[in-house]
Amino acid sequence: MIFSQAIWNRSKAICSPVHNKPSNIGLVLAGPARDAIVVALSQAGYEVHIAANLDRVRALIARNAVDAWIFDAQSDTVLEQLLQTGCFLLPADNIPDAAASNAIGSWVDGLMTQLEVALSCRSAPPGHSVADRWGEVRGVWLLAGSAGATAAVQTFLNSFVEPPPVAFLYAQHIDPTQQQLLQSFTLQNAQFSLRLAEGVQSLRPAELLMIPPRGKVALAEFGKLTVTREEWGGHHTPDINELLVILSAAKLPSPGVIVFSGMGNDGSAALPIFEAAGGRVWAQSPASAVCPAMPQAAIDSGLVQKSSDPASLARALRVLYSS
């Protein structure tokens, strides 16, 4: 997924660098694509550590020598090792044919953009690894919506006096070609942080992770979320029905969904699956929504356990995790 220049500019404005010296990048990849990435990383000032085998990967992990990893997305064994590190993980997949030099160049540019944005935005406090922060998460809630949802979700988050021990995912319908419009979403409540999902990231408490419209996501153990290069299969991007099915299979702690303002009925078809997997189902009250169709469709499923205005839903969520 290649980030737009607008999102990259915004990321530089709101994030501070992690290091004053070049970051150390572990590279677990073979073939011509690896050589192209090494050149790009070196030109950008990164220190590159090539890991040609699993023993080398383990040695670099033991030395804590790497800040981020680029790895072969097809290697499950390598991923199992890297998931324990708490480092930013960037899977390399859909590698172009070596003969297509222009395609290789564009592919490498996309990886470099994702890497630079991620390293500039790492915000785990000193002494807290990403894995440690996952241990603080008591619930994972999807905030889903379409037209009118942005203001509703902002009101919801602004209503917290202190953030609950919850990791939030935000799925807002948007055309993939207009992904840069996600930059218009801002958080007035400074107690929450905001990230656009890319690469492999860990869910964190008091954070809103925005689901991109371009690539489907996958969820693994320890709250690891991966943005894949597979497109959403439904009519909407991101597709909330698909996302709810993914969340249902992920065995997350205390999962929940709040369906906010929006047109259509996206999400309602998958609510039985989500509820059967132990998920809580809440919805914005149609009377308080700019576009009531989407929350009304959820309510019509008969599975919504709580419906109210955004501020009241925030109070209810705070009470839920207050004990």
Stockholm file with secondary structure:
# STOCKHOLM 1.0

chainA/1-323         MIFSQAIWNRSKAICSPVHNKPSNIGLVLAGPARDAIVVALSQAGYEVHIAANLDRVRALIARNAVDAWIFDAQSDTVLEQLLQTGCFLLPADNIPDAAASNAIGSWVDGLMTQLEVALSCRSAPPGHSVADRWGEVRGVWLLAGSAGATAAVQTFLNSFVEPPPVAFLYAQHIDPTQQQLLQSFTLQNAQFSLRLAEGVQSLRPAELLMIPPRGKVALAEFGKLTVTREEWGGHHTPDINELLVILSAAKLPSPGVIVFSGMGNDGSAALPIFEAAGGRVWAQSPASAVCPAMPQAAIDSGLVQKSSDPASLARALRVLYSS
#=GR chainA/1-323 SS CCCCHHHHHHHHHHCCCSCSSCCEEEEECCSHHHHHHHHHHHHTTCEEEECCSHHHHHHHHHTTCCSEEEEETTCHHHHHHHTTTCSEEEEECSCCCTTCHHHHHHHHHHHHHHHHHHHHHCCCCTTCCHHHHHTTCCEEEEEEESTTHHHHHHHHHHTCSSCCSEEEEEEECCCGGGGGGGGGCCCSCTTSEEEECCSEEECCTTEEEECCSSSCEEEEGGGEEEECSCCCCSSSSSCHHHHHHHHHTTTCSSEEEEECSCSSCTTGGGHHHHHHTTCEEEEECGGGCSSCHHHHHHHHTTCCCEEECHHHHHHHHHHHTCC
#=GC SS_cons         CCCCHHHHHHHHHHCCCSCSSCCEEEEECCSHHHHHHHHHHHHTTCEEEECCSHHHHHHHHHTTCCSEEEEETTCHHHHHHHTTTCSEEEEECSCCCTTCHHHHHHHHHHHHHHHHHHHHHCCCCTTCCHHHHHTTCCEEEEEEESTTHHHHHHHHHHTCSSCCSEEEEEEECCCGGGGGGGGGCCCSCTTSEEEECCSEEECCTTEEEECCSSSCEEEEGGGEEEECSCCCCSSSSSCHHHHHHHHHTTTCSSEEEEECSCSSCTTGGGHHHHHHTTCEEEEECGGGCSSCHHHHHHHHTTCCCEEECHHHHHHHHHHHTCC
//
